[in-house]
Amino acid sequence: MLLDLQLDARPDRAAARALELVGAGVAGLFTFEGPHDVFFPLVSAAGVVETDLMTNVAIAMPRSPMHLAHAAYDLHLLSRGRFRLGLGSQIKPHIEKRYGATWSPPAARMREIVLAVKAILASWQDGTRLDFRGEHTQHTLMPPTFVPGPHPYGVPPVLLGALGPVMTRTAAEVADGLLVMPFHSHRHFRERTLPAVEEGLARSGRDRSSFSVFPQAICAMGRTPEEQESAALGVRGLLAFYGSTPAYRPVLDAEGWGDVQPELNALSKVGDVAAMMALVDDTMLETLAVRGTPEECAAELTRRFDDQAERVCAYFPGYEPPLDQVSALASSLA
C-alpha cells in the first residue's frame, strides 16, 4: 500500500514540510479543517513536490459548491493532475456556532453538494450548459467569462468522508471515493462500512472498480516502549475526544463499549481530560488505533486494509515521529 500523511504545517511552512515528508517516501499529503485553511498548505506544497494531494476533509456545508469546484480545479492544475477533493459534513454545533452557517440533514445535503460540484466541473470540462437545481443550492448561470475551460489533466475526483451507514451509502452512490473516518475499528470497518459501500454502489449501478476507499488510521508509533507510550498519550486524547461525541458511539457499540460514550461526554463537559484519557485502556487503544514500531504498524495496517485499499492515510495526533520512522513505515507498507 501507498502511504499518505497529514501535511500538518502552517501555510508558510507547508512547502518545507512537504519536501521532508516526500523525501521520506510518503506517496501523498492531505490536510484537514483545523487551525488553518484546508486548501492553502496544499497550494504551497503543489509548487515544490510531485506527489498526490488531498483535502481530508474540507467542510462542505459552509462553502458554496462553486467555491469548492474552483479550488479543486486550480489545485488539480497546480499539482499537475494529482489532487483529490475530499469533503465532509461536520456536526450541527460546529456548522451553526463555529461557521455561522445553516444546518440541514447531513447525508441529503452532502449528496447534493457532491452532485453540484461534479456538475460544475463537468460543465467546464464538456462545455455543456450548467443546470443544477437542488433543494439547497442552484447553479444555472455560467457566462463564458467565468469558465476556466477543459482541465488539461481531466476532472479531479470528488470524495466524501463518512462514518455512519447513511453517509457511507451516500458516498458510494454519488462520490468517486470514500474517506473512512479515523475513529473506527477493524470490526466496524468490515461489518458496518463495507456493507454500506456495497449498498450505495448497487443504488448507483456501479461496482468497486469505479470507486476507491481511503482508510485513515490513528497511529502510536515508536521504536522503543518509551516512544510508543509518549505517542500513545496523544492518541488516547484524540480517541477520548472522538468517543465523547454521540455521533461516534456506533463505533464503540460495535465493540461492546457503548456505555463509555456518555461517561466521556459528561467528563468532556467539565473539562476533565485526564479522566477521559484514563477510560481509554490499552485494549481500546489498540482496537481503535494502531500501536507499535514502524514495521509493526505497517503489518497491522496491511492486515486491516490491504484487500480493500491501495493506500492508507496515517495520522499521528499530538506528536511528530522522526523522519526515519516515517520512511520505515512507508517502505514497509510498500
Residue, then its C-alpha position, 0 to 999 in steps of 0.5 A: m500500500l501507498l502511504d499518505l500523511q497529514l501535511d500538518a504545517r502552517p501555510d508558510r511552512a507547508a512547502a518545507r514540510a512537504l519536501e521532508l515528508v516526500g523525501a521520506g517516501v510518503a506517496g501523498l499529503f492531505t490536510f484537514e479543517g483545523p487551525h488553518d485553511v484546508f486548501f492553502p498548505l496544499v497550494s504551497a506544497a503543489g509548487v515544490v513536490e510531485t506527489d498526490l494531494m488531498t483535502n481530508v476533509a474540507i467542510a462542505m456545508p459552509r462553502s458554496p459548491m462553486h467555491l469548492a469546484h474552483a479550488a479543486y480545479d486550480l489545485h488539480l492544475l497546480s499539482r499537475g493532475r494529482f489532487r483529490l477533493g475530499l469533503g465532509s459534513q461536520i456536526k450541527p454545533h460546529i456548522e451553526k456556532r463555529y461557521g455561522a452557517t445553516w444546518s440541514p440533514p447531513a447525508a441529503r445535503m452532502r449528496e447534493i453538494v457532491l452532485a453540484v460540484k461534479a456538475i460544475l466541473a463537468s460543465w467546464q470540462d464538456g462545455t455543456r450548459l450548467d443546470f443544477r437545481g437542488e433543494h439547497t443550492q442552484h447553479t444555472l448561470m455560467p457566462p463564458t467569462f467565468v469558465p476556466g475551460p477543459h482541465p488539461y489533466g481531466v476532472p479531479p475526483v470528488l470524495l466524501g468522508a463518512l462514518g455512519p451507514v447513511m453517509t457511507r451509502t451516500a458516498a458510494e452512490v454519488a462520490d468517486g471515493l470514500l474517506v473512512m473516518p479515523f475513529h473506527s475499528h477493524r470490526h466496524f470497518r468490515e461489518r458496518t462500512l463495507p456493507a454500506v459501500e456495497e449498498g450505495l454502489a448497487r443504488s448507483g449501478r456501479d461496482r468497486s472498480s469505479f470507486s476507491v476507499f481511503p482508510q485513515a488510521i490513528c497511529a502510536m508509533g515508536r521504536t522503543p516502549e518509551e516512544q510508543e507510550s509518549a505517542a500513545l498519550g496523544v492518541r488516547g486524547l484524540l480517541a477520548f475526544y472522538g468517543s465523547t461525541p454521540a455521533y461516534r458511539p456506533v463505533l464503540d457499540a460495535e465493540g461492546w463499549g457503548d456505555v463509555q460514550p456518555e461517561l466521556n461526554a459528561l467528563s468532556k463537559v467539565g473539562d476533565v481530560a485526564a479522566m477521559m484519557a484514563l477510560v481509554d485502556d490499552t485494549m481500546l487503544e489498540t482496537l481503535a488505533v494502531r500501536g507499535t514500531p514502524e514495521e509493526c504498524a505497517a503489518e497491522l495496517t496491511r492486515r486491516f486494509d490491504d484487500q480493500a485499499e491501495r493506500v492508507c492515510a496515517y495520522f499521528p495526533g499530538y506528536e511528530p515521529p522522526l523522519d526515519q520512522v516515517s520512511a520505515l513505515a512507508s517502505s514497509l507498507a510498500 
